[in-house]
């Protein structure tokens, strides 16, 4: 009885401890919102292009393994049955000089043949085919990494596009509220004869325009969310909540650093280099017909007049084997091999030109991404100083309007100035984040910020 009570007490203490222990959960589980890291992980997990790239790696690996088997002997077996119209006989001298008929090919014959073929020399074809398959596997693996980098960039772009659209919609909503308040003030002052009808009409027109811009901002936000859902392969109308990121880290490096990093890290250059190597091996493979091919073959055969191929009447030698080496060489094909070699040599030159073209385009891409990043970064610091000035300007103008010291036009201009300032700030902030993500992709770095 006491032992049972002790067990119950220990069990209760353990349950209480487990309940009281905090369980680590992600931001999405606690707030229902995706953060940037979770967005990238979800995009990588859901992306079909990345899954296709992984299957391409599996296919290239299978091709490489298949090329490996070409170095090994090929084994084969054959079982057959022959039915002749009549046995083949031959007169042979028997004992005492008397000739007799001897069956040399029976009417029914069964045969079983096993053989092997081992390539000895193929004009370096097998080794070049294997190297091409191995290089193809390297290309597939690097291409998978390239797809991963593209998905990360797409996830960042989708994430920051939503944040940007949310902020611009909030600015448009605040502008509508301000325009509504100004319209009500203008209407009240018009009714008591303190302002002309023209002020009221201007306020109404401004409110209508602001409402239209608010509707456009709402649609832009919905489009951004739909793109986000499509990237994560969620239902297109699923609700989207993400964690806001208002802070930013300036990009501290110069263009020379970016170009060096791109030359060191860009996987496209590795792919281009591998494609040059593949073209080189393909060129060497095309010269295989300049050499003879040598194979070693072996055969073991059994013959018989019954299904068990165990000899019989007319079967002189029921089993035999042989091993032979065979050399084949097509030494004249009217220039076919020479033209094929020239074609592969041109393909090799094309691969080298493509590599240089990729390098040139990467440098241009890095330069453009760097300039765009620096441009948006400078815009942030410039507009930050103007936000409080625009807010204070609107406040003063509204107070002066109520005191009949300024016109409705002055208020509308101040409101428009604040709206443009806030719009420019959020455009600069999130365009900077997107531009920096593009720059990181351009220099081949997977930095999650």
C-alpha positions in Angstrom: 0.0 0.0 0.0 2.8 2.4 0.9 4.7 1.5 -2.2 1.7 2.3 -4.4 1.2 5.7 -2.8 4.9 6.5 -3.3 4.6 5.6 -7.0 1.5 7.9 -7.4 3.4 10.7 -5.6 6.4 10.4 -7.9 4.2 10.2 -11.0 2.3 13.4 -10.0 5.6 15.2 -9.4 6.9 14.3 -12.8 3.7 15.4 -14.5 3.8 18.7 -12.7 7.4 19.2 -13.7 6.8 18.5 -17.4 3.8 20.9 -17.4 5.8 23.7 -15.7 8.8 23.3 -18.0 8.8 25.8 -20.9 8.7 24.2 -24.4 10.7 26.1 -27.0 8.4 27.2 -29.9 8.9 29.2 -33.0 7.6 32.7 -33.6 5.0 31.3 -35.9 3.7 28.9 -33.3 3.5 31.7 -30.6 2.2 34.6 -32.7 0.8 32.9 -35.8 3.2 35.0 -37.8 6.2 34.0 -40.0 9.6 35.5 -39.4 12.1 35.8 -42.1 14.0 32.6 -41.2 10.8 30.6 -41.1 9.7 32.0 -44.4 12.9 31.0 -46.1 12.8 27.5 -44.5 9.2 27.0 -45.6 10.0 28.2 -49.2 12.9 25.8 -49.4 10.8 23.0 -48.2 7.9 23.7 -50.6 9.8 24.8 -53.7 9.2 22.4 -56.7 12.2 23.7 -58.6 14.5 22.6 -55.7 12.9 19.2 -55.6 13.5 18.9 -59.4 17.1 19.8 -58.8 17.5 17.1 -56.2 16.0 14.6 -58.6 18.5 15.8 -61.2 21.3 15.0 -58.7 19.9 11.5 -58.2 19.7 11.0 -62.0 23.3 12.2 -62.5 24.5 9.9 -59.7 22.7 7.0 -61.4 24.4 7.9 -64.7 27.8 8.0 -63.0 27.2 4.6 -61.5 26.1 3.2 -64.8 29.3 4.5 -66.5 31.3 2.7 -63.8 29.8 -0.6 -64.8 31.2 -0.2 -68.4 34.7 -1.1 -67.0 33.4 -4.5 -65.8 32.8 -7.6 -67.9 29.4 -8.3 -69.4 28.0 -11.7 -68.7 25.3 -13.4 -70.9 23.6 -16.7 -71.3 21.6 -18.3 -74.1 19.5 -21.5 -74.3 18.2 -22.7 -77.6 16.5 -25.6 -79.5 17.0 -26.6 -83.1 14.7 -28.9 -85.1 16.1 -30.2 -88.3 14.1 -31.9 -91.1 16.3 -34.9 -90.8 19.6 -35.8 -89.1 22.8 -35.1 -90.9 24.8 -38.2 -91.5 28.3 -39.0 -92.9 29.7 -42.2 -94.3 32.7 -43.2 -92.2 34.9 -46.3 -92.4 34.1 -48.7 -89.7 35.9 -51.8 -88.4 37.1 -54.1 -91.1 36.9 -51.3 -93.7 33.2 -51.4 -93.9 31.5 -47.9 -94.3 28.7 -47.0 -92.1 26.3 -44.0 -91.6 27.2 -41.8 -88.6 25.0 -39.0 -87.3 26.9 -35.8 -87.0 24.0 -33.4 -86.5 20.9 -34.9 -84.7 17.4 -34.1 -85.7 16.7 -32.5 -82.3 19.4 -30.4 -80.7 19.4 -28.3 -77.5 22.2 -25.9 -76.7 23.2 -23.8 -73.7 25.8 -21.0 -74.1 27.4 -18.7 -71.5 29.8 -16.0 -72.4 31.6 -12.9 -71.1 33.0 -9.8 -72.8 35.6 -7.6 -71.2 36.7 -4.4 -72.9 40.4 -4.0 -73.0 40.9 -0.8 -75.0 38.2 1.5 -76.4 40.2 4.4 -77.6 39.9 6.0 -74.1 36.1 6.1 -74.6 35.2 4.5 -71.3 37.3 6.7 -69.1 36.1 9.8 -70.9 32.5 8.8 -70.6 33.0 8.1 -66.9 34.7 11.5 -66.4 31.8 13.3 -68.2 29.3 11.6 -66.0 31.3 12.5 -62.9 31.5 16.1 -64.0 27.7 16.0 -64.8 27.1 15.0 -61.2 29.1 18.0 -60.0 27.1 20.3 -62.2 23.8 18.9 -60.9 24.9 19.3 -57.3 26.0 22.9 -57.9 22.8 23.6 -59.8 20.9 22.5 -56.8 22.8 25.0 -54.6 22.0 27.7 -57.2 18.3 26.9 -57.1 18.5 27.1 -53.3 20.0 30.6 -53.5 17.3 31.7 -55.9 14.6 30.4 -53.6 16.2 32.3 -50.7 16.2 35.5 -52.7 12.6 35.0 -53.8 11.6 34.4 -50.2 13.3 37.6 -49.0 11.7 39.5 -51.8 8.2 38.2 -51.0 8.7 38.8 -47.3 9.9 42.4 -47.6 7.3 43.2 -50.4 4.5 42.3 -47.9 6.0 44.6 -45.2 6.4 47.4 -47.7 2.8 47.0 -49.0 1.5 46.9 -45.4 3.3 50.2 -44.5 2.2 51.9 -47.7 -1.4 50.8 -47.0 -1.1 52.2 -43.5 0.2 55.5 -44.8 -2.7 55.6 -47.3 -5.2 54.8 -44.5 -3.8 57.6 -42.3 -4.0 60.0 -45.3 -7.7 59.1 -45.8 -8.3 59.8 -42.1 -6.5 63.1 -42.3 -8.4 64.1 -45.5 -11.7 63.1 -43.9 -11.0 65.3 -40.9 -10.0 68.2 -43.1 -13.1 67.8 -45.2 -15.2 67.8 -42.0 -13.5 71.0 -40.8 -13.9 72.7 -44.2 -17.6 71.7 -44.2 -18.2 73.1 -40.8 -16.5 76.3 -41.5 -18.3 76.6 -44.8 -21.7 76.1 -43.1 -21.0 78.9 -40.7 -19.7 81.1 -43.5 -16.1 81.2 -42.3 -14.6 79.7 -45.6 -15.7 79.7 -49.2 -17.2 76.8 -51.1 -14.0 76.3 -53.0 -12.2 75.1 -49.8 -14.9 72.5 -49.2 -14.7 71.3 -52.8 -10.9 71.0 -52.7 -11.2 68.9 -49.5 -13.8 66.6 -51.1 -11.7 66.1 -54.2 -8.6 65.4 -52.1 -10.5 62.8 -50.0 -11.8 61.0 -53.1 -8.2 60.8 -54.5 -6.8 59.6 -51.2 -9.5 56.9 -51.0 -8.6 55.7 -54.5 -4.9 55.5 -53.5 -5.9 53.5 -50.4 -7.8 51.0 -52.5 -4.8 50.6 -54.8 -2.6 50.1 -51.7 -5.0 47.4 -50.4 -4.9 45.6 -53.8 -1.1 45.7 -53.8 -1.0 44.2 -50.4 -3.3 41.4 -51.4 -1.2 40.7 -54.5 2.0 40.6 -52.3 0.3 38.1 -49.9 -0.8 36.0 -52.9 2.7 35.9 -54.2 3.9 34.9 -50.7 1.4 32.1 -50.5 2.3 30.9 -54.0 6.0 30.8 -53.1 5.2 28.7 -50.0 2.7 26.6 -52.0 -0.1 27.5 -49.7 -3.7 28.2 -50.8 -3.6 31.6 -52.6 -6.2 33.2 -50.3 -4.7 32.0 -47.0 -4.3 34.6 -44.3 -0.7 35.9 -44.1 0.9 37.3 -40.9 4.6 38.1 -40.8 6.9 39.7 -38.2 7.8 43.3 -39.0 11.4 44.4 -39.4 11.9 48.1 -39.1 15.6 48.2 -38.2 18.3 47.9 -40.9 22.1 47.4 -41.0 24.1 49.5 -43.4 26.1 47.7 -46.0 29.7 48.5 -45.0 31.8 47.0 -47.9 33.0 48.7 -51.1 32.6 47.5 -54.7 36.0 45.9 -54.8 35.1 43.6 -52.0 31.9 42.7 -53.7 33.6 41.9 -57.0 36.2 39.7 -55.2 33.5 37.9 -53.3 31.6 37.3 -56.5 34.6 35.8 -58.3 35.2 33.5 -55.3 31.7 32.5 -54.5 29.5 32.6 -57.5 28.5 29.1 -58.3 27.7 30.0 -61.9 31.4 30.3 -62.5 31.9 26.8 -61.1 29.2 25.5 -63.4 30.8 27.3 -66.4 34.2 25.8 -65.6 32.7 22.3 -65.3 31.0 22.7 -68.6 34.3 23.6 -70.2 35.8 20.4 -68.7 32.8 18.4 -70.0 33.3 19.9 -73.5 37.0 19.0 -73.3 36.3 15.4 -72.4 33.6 15.3 -75.1 36.2 16.4 -77.6 38.6 13.7 -76.4 35.8 11.2 -76.6 35.1 12.1 -80.2 38.7 10.9 -81.2 38.0 7.3 -80.0 37.5 6.1 -83.6 41.1 7.1 -84.4 42.1 4.0 -82.4 41.0 0.3 -82.6 38.9 -1.3 -80.0 40.1 -4.5 -78.3 37.8 -6.9 -76.4 38.4 -10.1 -74.6 35.6 -12.6 -75.0 35.1 -16.1 -73.5 32.4 -18.7 -74.3 31.4 -22.0 -72.8 28.8 -24.2 -74.6 26.9 -27.4 -74.0 25.0 -29.4 -76.6 22.6 -32.3 -76.3 19.7 -34.1 -77.9 17.5 -33.6 -74.9 16.6 -30.6 -72.7 19.4 -31.3 -70.2 22.0 -30.7 -72.9 24.0 -33.7 -71.9 25.2 -35.0 -75.2 23.6 -37.8 -77.2 23.8 -39.5 -80.6 25.3 -37.2 -83.1 26.9 -34.9 -80.5 30.6 -35.3 -80.9 31.6 -32.8 -78.2 28.9 -32.0 -75.7 30.7 -29.1 -74.1 33.5 -26.9 -75.1 35.0 -23.4 -74.3 37.1 -20.8 -75.9 38.7 -17.4 -75.1 39.6 -14.9 -77.8 40.8 -11.3 -78.2 39.3 -9.3 -80.9 40.4 -6.0 -82.4 38.1 -3.8 -84.5 39.1 -0.7 -86.3 37.1 1.3 -88.8 40.1 3.0 -90.4 38.2 4.8 -93.3 34.8 6.5 -92.9 35.1 9.3 -95.5 36.1 11.9 -92.9 33.2 11.2 -90.5 35.5 11.0 -87.4 37.4 14.1 -88.4 34.3 16.2 -88.9 33.0 14.9 -85.5 36.2 16.0 -83.8 35.9 19.5 -85.4 32.4 19.8 -84.1 33.4 19.0 -80.6 36.4 21.4 -80.8 33.9 24.2 -81.7 31.7 23.2 -78.8 34.7 23.5 -76.5 35.4 27.0 -77.8 31.7 27.9 -77.2 32.0 26.7 -73.6 35.0 28.9 -73.0 33.3 31.9 -74.5 30.2 31.3 -72.4 32.4 31.1 -69.3 33.9 34.5 -70.0 30.4 36.0 -70.9 29.1 34.7 -67.5 32.0 36.4 -65.7 31.3 39.7 -67.5 27.6 39.6 -66.7 28.3 38.7 -63.0 30.5 41.8 -62.6 27.9 44.0 -64.2 25.2 42.4 -62.0 27.3 43.0 -58.9 27.9 46.6 -59.8 24.2 47.3 -60.4 23.2 45.6 -57.2 25.9 47.5 -55.2 24.8 50.9 -56.6 21.1 50.1 -56.0 21.9 49.1 -52.4 23.9 52.3 -51.7 21.2 54.4 -53.3 18.4 53.1 -51.2 20.6 53.2 -48.1 21.3 56.9 -48.6 17.6 57.5 -49.3 16.7 56.1 -45.8 18.9 58.5 -44.0 17.8 61.4 -46.1 14.0 60.8 -45.6 14.3 60.0 -41.9 15.2 63.6 -41.2 12.3 64.9 -43.2 9.5 62.8 -41.5 9.3 64.8 -38.2 9.6 68.0 -40.2 6.6 67.0 -42.5 4.5 66.0 -39.4 5.2 69.3 -37.7 4.5 71.3 -40.9 1.1 69.6 -41.2 0.3 70.3 -37.5 1.2 74.0 -37.8 -0.7 74.4 -41.1 -3.9 72.8 -39.7 -3.7 75.1 -36.6 -3.2 78.1 -38.9 -6.2 77.0 -41.0 -8.4 76.8 -38.0 -7.3 80.3 -37.1 -8.0 81.4 -40.7 -4.4 82.2 -41.3 -3.9 79.6 -44.1 -6.0 78.1 -46.8 -7.3 74.6 -47.5 -4.7 74.5 -50.3 -2.0 74.9 -47.7 -3.4 72.1 -45.6 -3.8 69.8 -48.6 -0.2 70.5 -49.7 1.1 69.8 -46.2 -0.9 66.5 -46.1 0.4 65.5 -49.5 4.0 66.4 -48.4 3.7 64.1 -45.3 2.2 61.3 -47.3 5.0 61.5 -49.9 7.6 61.6 -47.2 6.2 58.6 -45.4 5.8 56.7 -48.7 9.4 57.6 -49.7 10.7 56.4 -46.3 9.0 53.0 -46.4 9.9 52.6 -50.1 13.5 53.3 -49.3 13.6 51.1 -46.2 12.2 48.0 -47.8 13.8 48.6 -51.2 17.1 48.7 -49.3 16.4 45.3 -47.7 15.4 43.9 -51.1 18.4 45.5 -52.8 20.8 44.1 -50.2 19.3 40.6 -50.6 19.9 40.9 -54.3 23.5 42.1 -53.7 24.1 39.1 -51.4 22.8 36.8 -54.1 25.1 38.6 -56.6 28.2 38.0 -54.5 27.2 34.4 -53.8 26.5 34.7 -50.0 23.6 33.1 -48.1 23.1 35.7 -45.4 19.6 35.7 -43.8 18.8 39.3 -43.1 
